[in-house]
Amino acid sequence: MSTLRTLGAFLKRDFLIEISYRTSFLMQFFGIIFSVLIWYFIAGVVNAPKTTPGLEGVDYFAYVLLGVAFYHFLSAAMMSLAQKIRTEQTTGTLEAMLVTPTATGTIVLGSSLWDFILSSFRVVIYLLVGWLFFHVTIHLGNLLAALLILGLTILAFSGIGILSAAFVIYLKRGDPIAYLIASASALLGNVFYPAEDMWPFMRHLSRLLPITYALRGLRRALLKGSSFADLLPDIRMLTLFVAVLLPLGIYAFRFAIRKARQEGSLVQY
């Protein structure tokens, strides 16, 4: 219960900060509508047939709508924690949090929890706008499988985000890891176009990114209504990414805190 109260305190703090900038808060959701409209008109120009390799049998607008929505979500998973840690450093509250009895894992989760909730809400808005106004078909029969894929994806990208936060704690500046992977994910991860449309060496590189398997699995589950058996290959690959990236990120984060304490640089920024 104490952990839940702590996480609730993190959420309350971040919510109050967010709504204190009301115009910015509201404009985020107007931006979603504008983004959907842009891709709707682009899809009308592209007009790729559903049989195009890599489109998974759905029209291009539905393909890119889900890709854009979840790319923003995964970017938050990778970058929000490092940004929060940097803010805590510059405001002088990082050391105060780390010297409390609160577990490091709770601090990590609490610092990024609000961004995950807000990003989840944005994804829902994206899909609702596509469904209500642009007739995108969403299959809910495989919702549990889609949630499993989403959960594994969050864990995999959170590992990268925690690794990024470790660099911030120790180096006192942004690290190249999250930005590099975010850029590579946008280029190679089937967000805007299928890997089958890329050069051969780029198709091979796309297999090294968790977003490739996440978006393929989510499109099959939500846009095609594929069976759980069809989703298993992507689920297995995402599980492998989680098994590697999450422990690596947690170890790096703890190592960075220990080294910063030893060197007396935890409060420096």
Legacy VTK file of the C-alpha trace (Angstrom):
# vtk DataFile Version 3.0
C-alpha trace
ASCII
DATASET POLYDATA
POINTS 269 float
0.000 0.000 0.000
2.862 2.408 0.724
4.163 1.862 -2.832
0.713 2.643 -4.271
0.502 5.820 -2.175
3.938 6.848 -3.415
2.958 6.241 -7.037
-0.265 8.177 -6.419
1.796 11.106 -5.107
3.940 11.058 -8.266
0.787 11.018 -10.415
-0.824 13.878 -8.480
2.325 15.988 -8.763
2.673 15.469 -12.525
-1.051 15.957 -13.151
-1.059 19.287 -11.300
2.021 20.409 -13.234
0.406 19.400 -16.538
-2.930 21.152 -15.998
-1.210 24.288 -14.737
-0.407 24.897 -18.419
-4.008 24.576 -19.622
-3.526 25.899 -23.138
-0.637 23.545 -23.833
-2.595 20.645 -22.314
-5.605 21.229 -24.573
-3.570 21.947 -27.684
-2.025 18.475 -27.491
-5.404 16.955 -28.313
-6.171 19.415 -31.086
-2.790 18.421 -32.468
-3.932 14.794 -32.605
-6.893 15.743 -34.795
-4.656 17.774 -37.113
-2.197 14.874 -37.327
-4.970 12.425 -38.247
-6.247 14.809 -40.937
-2.757 15.198 -42.421
-2.279 11.439 -42.735
-5.821 10.997 -44.056
-5.075 13.306 -46.974
-1.604 11.806 -47.523
-3.217 8.348 -47.627
-5.623 9.617 -50.271
-2.683 10.639 -52.439
-0.676 7.460 -51.817
-3.716 5.205 -52.319
-1.655 2.016 -51.938
-3.721 -1.155 -52.480
-4.302 -3.442 -49.503
-2.387 -6.169 -51.309
0.846 -4.139 -51.118
3.451 -6.306 -49.310
3.761 -5.329 -45.659
0.421 -3.527 -45.358
-1.027 -6.623 -43.658
-4.145 -6.466 -45.818
-5.317 -3.083 -44.466
-5.551 0.260 -46.231
-2.640 2.663 -45.900
-4.507 5.189 -43.744
-5.310 2.583 -41.063
-1.723 1.305 -41.320
-0.109 4.700 -40.748
-2.696 5.855 -38.178
-1.798 3.031 -35.818
1.903 3.470 -36.593
1.915 7.180 -35.739
-0.214 6.705 -32.601
2.011 4.021 -31.122
5.243 5.689 -32.217
4.371 8.641 -29.963
3.573 6.182 -27.199
6.882 4.341 -27.540
8.823 7.608 -27.773
7.350 8.525 -24.375
8.456 5.152 -22.990
12.007 5.793 -24.153
12.443 9.483 -23.421
10.111 10.527 -20.598
12.154 9.059 -17.757
15.428 10.656 -18.888
13.680 14.014 -19.290
12.113 13.751 -15.832
15.433 12.787 -14.246
17.104 15.764 -15.936
14.385 18.071 -14.599
14.804 16.637 -11.093
18.557 17.274 -11.369
18.229 20.907 -12.401
15.570 21.668 -9.768
17.630 19.981 -7.040
15.002 17.382 -6.060
16.740 14.254 -7.409
18.945 13.643 -4.381
16.028 14.290 -2.036
14.067 11.489 -3.726
16.974 9.057 -3.832
17.816 9.408 -0.123
14.258 8.508 0.926
13.370 4.895 1.843
11.473 4.649 -1.448
12.761 1.835 -3.637
14.645 2.890 -6.766
12.194 0.908 -8.905
9.257 2.842 -7.430
10.985 6.147 -8.197
11.659 5.018 -11.769
8.057 3.866 -12.270
6.539 6.883 -10.543
8.617 9.359 -12.545
7.326 8.000 -15.864
3.838 6.819 -14.845
2.023 10.040 -15.762
3.607 10.127 -19.226
2.511 6.532 -19.848
-1.073 7.328 -18.824
-1.198 10.511 -20.897
0.340 8.735 -23.917
-2.180 5.883 -23.549
-4.974 8.455 -23.596
-3.524 9.992 -26.761
-3.413 6.575 -28.468
-7.081 6.021 -27.595
-7.944 9.448 -29.040
-6.050 8.633 -32.258
-7.921 5.360 -32.716
-11.290 6.869 -31.740
-10.925 9.686 -34.259
-9.964 7.172 -36.951
-12.878 4.885 -36.050
-15.585 7.542 -35.591
-14.772 9.900 -38.457
-12.714 7.935 -40.976
-14.249 4.446 -40.706
-11.096 2.639 -39.565
-12.136 -0.857 -38.476
-10.823 -1.820 -35.024
-11.100 -5.498 -34.065
-11.572 -5.932 -30.314
-11.779 -9.728 -30.362
-8.018 -9.925 -29.851
-7.849 -7.093 -27.325
-6.112 -9.237 -24.680
-3.424 -10.295 -27.163
-2.989 -6.661 -28.214
-2.606 -5.625 -24.560
-0.017 -8.370 -24.057
1.964 -7.079 -27.050
1.627 -3.526 -25.765
2.805 -4.516 -22.287
5.867 -6.324 -23.644
6.641 -3.368 -25.892
6.420 -0.916 -22.986
8.810 -3.058 -20.947
11.281 -3.360 -23.840
11.329 0.374 -24.575
11.316 1.216 -20.876
14.594 -0.686 -20.646
15.999 1.727 -23.227
14.473 4.664 -21.344
16.027 3.559 -18.040
19.384 3.149 -19.793
18.988 6.679 -21.142
18.210 7.967 -17.624
21.377 6.273 -16.344
23.426 8.321 -18.815
21.697 11.499 -17.645
22.416 10.766 -13.979
26.082 10.102 -14.563
26.935 12.424 -17.478
24.527 15.267 -16.514
23.294 15.644 -20.073
21.132 13.920 -22.638
22.468 10.714 -24.088
22.430 9.658 -27.745
20.850 6.242 -27.161
17.147 7.111 -26.951
17.328 9.664 -29.771
19.233 7.260 -32.001
16.777 4.418 -31.416
13.772 6.740 -31.770
15.086 8.000 -35.107
15.921 4.478 -36.272
12.458 3.313 -35.215
10.797 6.057 -37.253
12.915 5.229 -40.300
13.096 1.429 -40.100
10.311 0.335 -37.758
7.307 0.126 -40.133
5.778 3.310 -38.719
5.065 5.135 -41.998
5.748 2.440 -44.596
6.375 -1.322 -44.649
9.865 -2.734 -44.387
9.207 -4.500 -47.690
9.417 -1.089 -49.412
12.914 -0.399 -48.067
16.326 -1.385 -49.407
17.374 -4.942 -48.470
19.961 -3.929 -45.866
17.376 -1.651 -44.199
14.897 -4.523 -44.029
17.510 -6.549 -42.137
18.202 -3.660 -39.754
14.489 -3.284 -39.021
14.524 -6.764 -37.475
16.846 -5.487 -34.753
14.220 -3.043 -33.414
11.397 -4.026 -31.036
9.009 -1.545 -32.682
9.023 -3.688 -35.846
7.479 -6.640 -34.018
5.266 -4.442 -31.841
3.585 -2.649 -34.740
3.259 -5.789 -36.843
1.613 -7.605 -33.947
-0.673 -4.696 -33.050
-1.773 -4.198 -36.660
-2.553 -7.877 -37.017
-4.456 -7.920 -33.725
-6.393 -4.634 -33.984
-6.731 -4.029 -37.737
-6.925 -7.596 -39.079
-8.286 -9.557 -36.131
-5.606 -12.249 -36.537
-5.587 -15.286 -34.246
-3.330 -15.568 -31.226
-1.277 -18.227 -33.042
-0.497 -15.702 -35.800
0.727 -13.244 -33.184
3.012 -15.675 -31.349
6.178 -15.009 -33.435
6.016 -11.292 -32.627
5.225 -11.991 -28.957
8.261 -14.284 -28.690
10.573 -11.675 -30.185
9.245 -8.946 -27.880
9.752 -11.243 -24.878
13.376 -11.687 -25.951
13.867 -7.909 -26.185
12.385 -7.492 -22.678
14.676 -10.196 -21.274
17.719 -8.311 -22.604
16.845 -4.605 -22.422
15.013 -4.322 -19.093
17.688 -5.951 -16.869
20.367 -4.024 -18.768
18.590 -0.708 -18.141
17.974 -1.426 -14.439
21.590 -2.499 -13.885
22.903 0.621 -15.654
20.592 2.892 -13.633
21.707 1.427 -10.299
25.343 1.546 -11.399
25.027 5.217 -12.404
23.488 6.147 -9.030
26.187 4.249 -7.125
29.008 5.877 -9.109
27.483 9.350 -8.778
27.194 8.900 -5.007
30.783 7.664 -4.748
32.055 10.637 -6.740
29.772 13.113 -4.951
28.288 14.270 -8.253
24.666 13.273 -7.645
23.599 16.860 -6.911
25.662 18.374 -9.714
24.050 19.319 -12.996
LINES 1 270
269 0 1 2 3 4 5 6 7 8 9 10 11 12 13 14 15 16 17 18 19 20 21 22 23 24 25 26 27 28 29 30 31 32 33 34 35 36 37 38 39 40 41 42 43 44 45 46 47 48 49 50 51 52 53 54 55 56 57 58 59 60 61 62 63 64 65 66 67 68 69 70 71 72 73 74 75 76 77 78 79 80 81 82 83 84 85 86 87 88 89 90 91 92 93 94 95 96 97 98 99 100 101 102 103 104 105 106 107 108 109 110 111 112 113 114 115 116 117 118 119 120 121 122 123 124 125 126 127 128 129 130 131 132 133 134 135 136 137 138 139 140 141 142 143 144 145 146 147 148 149 150 151 152 153 154 155 156 157 158 159 160 161 162 163 164 165 166 167 168 169 170 171 172 173 174 175 176 177 178 179 180 181 182 183 184 185 186 187 188 189 190 191 192 193 194 195 196 197 198 199 200 201 202 203 204 205 206 207 208 209 210 211 212 213 214 215 216 217 218 219 220 221 222 223 224 225 226 227 228 229 230 231 232 233 234 235 236 237 238 239 240 241 242 243 244 245 246 247 248 249 250 251 252 253 254 255 256 257 258 259 260 261 262 263 264 265 266 267 268
